[in-house]
Amino acid sequence: MKKILHIDLDGVIADFITAMNSHPLRKISPYDEHPDTIPGIFRNLKPILGSIDAVKLLLQSDNYEVYFLSTAPWNNSSAWTDKRLWLEEQFGELANRKLILTHRKDLIKGDILIDDRPNNGAKDFEGNWIQFGSEEFPDWESILKHLHLV
């Protein structure tokens, strides 16, 4: 039986931090305090090093049923569409109907969650939380080794 594996987007697959820090609206109110509300910011994020190949490997694995589990800012309705379009651009048909947007990751059923932050219920997820970017899991290679895929 396949394990259900959820993968966060921002900070795990997509480099939101670089986009946020380099965006021209970043220093203008209200975006200086709420950069995730910058219109269109989620549409053209650069992938995090190694993330696309690693996630494709997971999506094609016989061991895992993969979903993307992300939070989209309530006050930035374009983020909801932009995240879906970004996934389609990166993964094509492999990502079809695999996106779950929620502010409560702890309410989602699953065996494993790969997320970079404890926010939005990630730290209280019912399964195993793998903290991307932590000392134990600093990159995608370490995660794939942990999941026995390399």
FENNORTA-V30153 format. One record per residue. N is the residue number from 1. RES is the residue in one letter. SS is DSSP state (helix for helix, strand for strand, loop for the rest). OMEGA is omega in radians with two decimals (NA if undefined). NEAR is the number of other C-alpha atoms within 10 Angstrom. Layout:
N/RES/SS/OMEGA/NEAR
N/RES/SS/OMEGA/NEAR
This chain:
1/M/loop/-3.13/7
2/K/loop/3.03/11
3/K/strand/3.09/13
4/I/strand/-3.09/16
5/L/strand/3.11/23
6/H/strand/3.14/26
7/I/strand/3.04/22
8/D/loop/3.14/24
9/L/loop/-2.99/24
10/D/strand/-3.12/22
11/G/loop/3.14/17
12/V/loop/3.09/22
13/I/loop/-3.07/26
14/A/strand/-3.08/23
15/D/loop/3.13/18
16/F/helix/-3.06/21
17/I/helix/3.13/14
18/T/helix/3.13/12
19/A/helix/-3.14/17
20/M/helix/-3.06/20
21/N/helix/-3.10/13
22/S/helix/-3.09/10
23/H/loop/-3.12/14
24/P/loop/3.14/11
25/L/loop/-3.02/15
26/R/loop/-3.08/18
27/K/loop/-3.11/13
28/I/loop/3.10/11
29/S/loop/0.05/10
30/P/loop/-3.04/12
31/Y/loop/3.10/17
32/D/loop/3.13/15
33/E/loop/-3.09/11
34/H/loop/-3.07/14
35/P/helix/3.12/22
36/D/helix/3.08/21
37/T/helix/3.07/20
38/I/loop/-3.11/21
39/P/loop/3.07/16
40/G/loop/-3.05/17
41/I/loop/-3.09/19
42/F/loop/-3.02/27
43/R/loop/-3.01/18
44/N/loop/3.13/16
45/L/loop/3.06/20
46/K/loop/3.08/14
47/P/strand/3.02/18
48/I/loop/-3.07/17
49/L/loop/3.09/14
50/G/loop/-3.01/12
51/S/helix/-3.04/17
52/I/helix/3.12/16
53/D/helix/-3.14/13
54/A/helix/-3.11/17
55/V/helix/3.07/19
56/K/helix/3.09/15
57/L/helix/3.11/14
58/L/helix/-3.13/18
59/L/helix/-3.11/18
60/Q/loop/-3.11/12
61/S/loop/3.04/13
62/D/loop/-3.05/11
63/N/loop/-3.02/16
64/Y/strand/2.94/18
65/E/strand/-2.94/18
66/V/strand/3.01/25
67/Y/strand/3.06/20
68/F/strand/-3.06/21
69/L/strand/-3.03/25
70/S/strand/3.02/22
71/T/loop/3.08/19
72/A/loop/-3.12/21
73/P/loop/-3.11/18
74/W/loop/-3.07/12
75/N/loop/3.08/12
76/N/loop/-3.04/16
77/S/helix/3.11/13
78/S/helix/-3.13/18
79/A/helix/-3.10/22
80/W/helix/3.11/18
81/T/helix/-3.09/14
82/D/helix/3.13/19
83/K/helix/3.12/26
84/R/helix/3.14/20
85/L/helix/3.11/17
86/W/helix/3.12/20
87/L/helix/3.13/21
88/E/helix/3.13/15
89/E/helix/-3.09/13
90/Q/helix/-2.96/15
91/F/helix/3.12/16
92/G/helix/-3.07/11
93/E/helix/3.12/11
94/L/helix/-3.11/15
95/A/helix/-3.07/20
96/N/loop/3.12/12
97/R/loop/-3.11/11
98/K/loop/-3.09/15
99/L/strand/3.05/19
100/I/strand/3.10/16
101/L/strand/-3.10/16
102/T/loop/3.01/16
103/H/loop/-3.11/16
104/R/loop/-3.12/16
105/K/helix/3.12/24
106/D/helix/3.13/18
107/L/helix/-3.08/14
108/I/loop/3.12/17
109/K/loop/3.07/14
110/G/loop/-3.12/18
111/D/loop/-3.06/17
112/I/strand/3.01/20
113/L/strand/3.03/29
114/I/strand/-3.07/22
115/D/strand/-3.09/24
116/D/loop/-3.08/22
117/R/loop/-3.14/19
118/P/loop/-3.01/13
119/N/loop/3.06/14
120/N/loop/3.07/16
121/G/loop/-3.11/16
122/A/helix/-3.09/26
123/K/helix/3.14/18
124/D/helix/3.11/15
125/F/loop/-3.04/20
126/E/loop/-3.13/17
127/G/loop/-3.12/17
128/N/strand/3.08/15
129/W/strand/3.04/20
130/I/strand/-3.09/20
131/Q/strand/3.12/21
132/F/loop/3.14/23
133/G/loop/3.11/17
134/S/loop/3.12/11
135/E/loop/-3.13/8
136/E/loop/-3.10/12
137/F/loop/-3.05/18
138/P/loop/-3.05/13
139/D/loop/-3.11/18
140/W/helix/3.12/21
141/E/helix/-3.14/15
142/S/helix/3.11/15
143/I/helix/3.13/20
144/L/helix/3.08/16
145/K/helix/3.13/11
146/H/helix/-3.12/13
147/L/loop/3.09/13
148/H/loop/3.11/9
149/L/loop/3.03/13
150/V/loop/NA/11
